[in-house]
Every structure is written in structure tokens, then in C-alpha cells.
Amino acid sequence: MGRYLRYGRGFRYGQERERLFGNEKMSGRQISWDDLRLFLDVARLGGLSAATSTTGMSAATLGRRVAALERQIGEPLFHRAYSGYTLTRAGEELLRRAEDVEIAMRSLTRWRDGEIGDRVVRISAGTWTTNFIARHIGEIWDISDPFRIEFVTAYEKIDIGRRNADIGLRAARPTEANLAGQLIGQMAHAMYAGRELINGVRAGVFVGISGEGAELQSSRWLMAHHGDRILTRGNDPHSVRELVAAGAGLTVLPCFAGDSDRRLVRVAPPIAELETEQWLVSHQEERHGREVRMVLDRLVKLLRAHAPLFTGEEPAPSS
């Protein structure tokens, strides 16, 4: 086999990899940014048809451009099926390299347009953590900073590897190879009720959450232990909190969220099964950028300063 190792569908390491990503010159014209941009759209959207809406090209034209790029590379970049396109090993590696080029091109465009200060740092977190950070915005951002802040609130993990966010707050260490994680501390959950108790609360009924929120660990715990007594539900955390504050029942909340609402009272100690870690996650390369680094350092300082609130050791100031 000489200098080649084969992995499925003829993907070769050795000379082919050097020709694709090493110092050897490729025959014909060099890969252009326009080619890579089309490749990124097809790869991210999973097919030609979906990519027509973002590229403004027909599926036939896109297909020809992708085929031409594959001839340049010397390897197939996609597995083609009726259900869509999936990346080959060569395609996965080109995707990583193309995303790096994308970041560089965006930076170059901002420099050209005189918009260096318009860098947007996106922070992804759950509802309650986003609310907490937003209340302390002055501690992580100032109008004089060379960037803007955008919050991305979601139940599921936002793909930081694909740059859908720059920074994420997660309950576990990241397992993706291209992500870096920093353990900030612990987060506790406890049972809460409204201060103005009604008969429903005294009877031991509960307020649950429906929709995507039902997959949260705290929601699953409540369902497993008190599911037969959940009589009201909301489809987002805010509506659940309002129901509890109005006296509709008890529910489980992160201690820093429940303790900070003067309408609520913690009725039991933190639930040991629901204690989670709190990780600050960022892209391995992006975290060294000035703007992302500034926000990361400020978030670490903010969250660690309020560690007793997150662990349920110290009541939050009433609001």
C-alpha cells in the first residue's frame, strides 16, 4: 500500500492528504472563497435543494460547482442520497478548514468596511442563566467595548463548533474535540412555592413544563417523582414561575432563579440528584480572540462572585 491508508470509499491519507492540505501545489486553479462558501452552504444545509435559498443558484448549477470542487480536491466531498448529502471524511476535514477561512474572511470584511468594533459575541445559555447574566450586563459589557453582545437562549446545546455561538454555559464538560471548557462551579435546584399559599399547594400539587422544557433534567425528575400530581403546566420557564407565584402549585427551579424572586419561597433543601456542574464553553481557536477572551474573563469573574447563589447556600437579594 506504500504511503496510503484506505478508509472506506477510497479516502486516502498520505500523498492525497498532502495534496489536499499540505504544501504541494494542486493542478489547475486554486480553490476560491466563492467555492468554499458554496461548499459550506451545501454541507450545513444537507443538500443542493436547501442551499438554493441561501446561494441564489439553481440545484443544477450548485451540483456542477460542487462536482468541480471535488475534481480540484481529488476526492468526493459528499455521500449523495435521496435523503440528502452527508460529508465524507475528506468533506469533514475540508469543512473544518473552510470554517476557519470563513472567520478570516468575515474579519477582513469588517476591516475593509471599518467595522472592527462591530464584532458580535454570542452567549448561549438556558433561560434562567441568560436572565441572570442579562441583569448583570454592566459587568460583562460596556458601550465603549469593541464588540456587541447577543444572547442566544435555548434548551438544547447550541453548536459552538460551527460558530452558532461564541460562548456557552453548559451543565457538563464539552466532549467535542474543537471546544474548550472551564469549570465555573456547581448549580443546585430546589422545590419552590408561592408565598401566598392556596389549597392546591397545601394538597401537594405541582406545576410542570411542557414542550422542549419537558426534556430538562429537573422536569424529568419532577415527572418521575410527582407526575401524577402535576395539575397545571406552562410551555416555558417564565409561565411556570408565574403559575407557582400565583399559588397554582410547587415546582423545581434552579436555586439562583427561585431565591431571587421575592414572590417565591424555597420549601425544601436543594435536591442532591439535580446538582450539576457549570461549564463555560468556547471554541478552541476563537477563545483566544480579544473580544471573546474579554467576555470569557468577565463571565468567570461574575459567576464565581455569585457562586453561593448558584449552589443554594445564600439567598439572592429580593427583586
LINHU-V412744 format. One record per pair of residues at least 12 apart in sequence whose ideal C-beta (glycine too) atoms are under 7 Angstrom apart, sorted by the first residue. I is the first residue (numbers start at 1). J is the second residue. D is the distance in whole Angstrom. If there is no record, write none. Layout:
BEGIN
i = [I:I]
j = [J:J]
d = [D:D]
END
This chain:
BEGIN
i = [3:7:9:9:11:11:11:11:16:16:19:20:20:20:20:21:26:28:31:33:33:35:35:36:36:38:38:38:39:39:39:39:39:40:40:41:41:42:42:42:43:43:43:46:46:47:47:48:48:73:73:75:76:76:77:77:77:78:99:116:117:118:119:119:119:120:120:120:121:121:121:121:121:121:121:122:122:122:122:123:123:123:123:123:124:124:124:124:124:124:125:125:125:126:127:127:128:128:128:129:130:130:132:134:136:139:139:140:140:140:140:146:147:152:155:155:155:155:157:160:160:160:160:161:161:161:161:163:166:166:166:167:167:167:167:167:167:168:169:169:170:170:171:171:171:172:172:173:174:174:178:178:179:179:179:180:180:180:181:181:181:182:182:182:183:183:184:184:184:184:184:184:185:185:185:185:185:185:186:186:186:186:186:187:187:187:187:188:188:188:188:188:188:189:189:189:189:189:189:189:189:190:190:190:190:190:190:190:190:191:191:191:191:192:192:192:192:192:192:192:192:192:193:193:193:193:193:194:194:194:194:194:194:195:195:195:196:197:198:200:200:200:201:201:201:204:205:205:205:206:206:206:206:206:206:206:207:207:207:207:207:207:207:207:207:207:208:208:208:208:209:209:209:209:209:210:210:211:213:213:217:218:218:221:221:221:221:222:222:231:232:232:241:244:245:245:245:250:252:252:255:255:255:256:256:256:259:259:259:260:260:261:262:262:270:278:278:280:280:280:282]
j = [15:89:76:88:75:88:89:90:74:75:74:73:74:75:90:97:72:72:72:101:105:65:69:98:101:55:62:65:66:69:77:94:98:98:102:54:55:62:66:85:87:91:95:84:85:84:85:62:63:90:94:90:88:90:90:91:94:91:163:146:146:148:146:147:291:147:148:150:147:149:166:167:291:292:295:150:152:165:166:149:151:152:165:167:152:154:158:165:167:168:153:168:169:155:153:237:237:254:257:169:151:153:256:151:302:298:302:295:298:299:302:291:291:165:212:213:215:216:170:179:281:282:283:176:178:179:283:283:282:286:292:280:282:292:295:296:299:281:278:280:279:281:276:277:278:277:279:279:279:281:283:284:281:283:284:282:284:287:279:280:281:279:280:300:277:279:278:279:280:300:303:304:278:303:304:307:310:311:275:277:278:310:311:254:276:278:310:255:270:275:310:311:312:218:252:253:254:255:270:271:274:255:258:266:268:269:270:271:312:250:252:267:268:244:250:251:253:258:264:265:266:267:244:250:264:265:267:244:245:246:247:263:264:263:264:265:247:247:247:247:248:249:247:249:250:229:229:231:249:222:226:229:230:249:250:251:232:233:234:240:243:244:248:249:250:251:222:223:230:233:233:234:235:237:240:233:235:235:236:237:274:252:274:252:271:273:274:251:252:249:248:249:261:264:261:263:264:267:271:274:270:310:312:309:310:316:309:315:316:316:319:319:318:319:312:303:310:296:299:300:296]
d = [5:6:7:6:7:6:4:6:6:7:6:6:7:7:7:7:6:6:6:7:6:7:5:4:6:6:6:5:7:6:7:7:6:5:6:5:5:7:6:6:6:7:5:4:6:4:5:5:6:7:7:4:5:7:6:4:6:6:7:7:4:7:7:4:5:7:5:5:5:6:5:7:5:6:5:5:5:4:5:7:6:7:7:5:4:6:4:4:7:4:7:7:4:7:6:4:6:5:4:5:5:5:6:7:6:6:5:6:4:6:6:6:4:5:5:6:7:7:6:6:6:7:6:5:5:6:7:7:6:6:5:7:5:7:6:6:7:4:7:6:5:5:4:6:7:6:6:6:7:5:6:5:6:6:6:6:5:6:5:7:5:7:5:7:6:6:5:7:5:7:5:6:5:7:7:5:6:7:6:6:7:7:5:6:5:5:5:5:4:5:7:5:4:5:5:7:6:7:6:5:4:5:6:5:6:7:5:6:6:5:6:5:5:6:7:6:5:4:5:7:6:7:6:5:7:6:5:6:5:6:4:6:6:6:7:5:6:6:4:7:6:6:6:6:6:6:5:5:4:6:5:5:5:5:5:6:5:7:7:5:5:5:5:4:7:4:6:7:4:5:6:6:7:7:5:5:5:4:7:6:6:5:6:7:7:6:6:7:5:6:5:6:7:6:7:4:6:7:7:7:6:7:3:4:5:6:7:5:4:4:6:7:4:6:4:7:7:6:6:6:6]
END
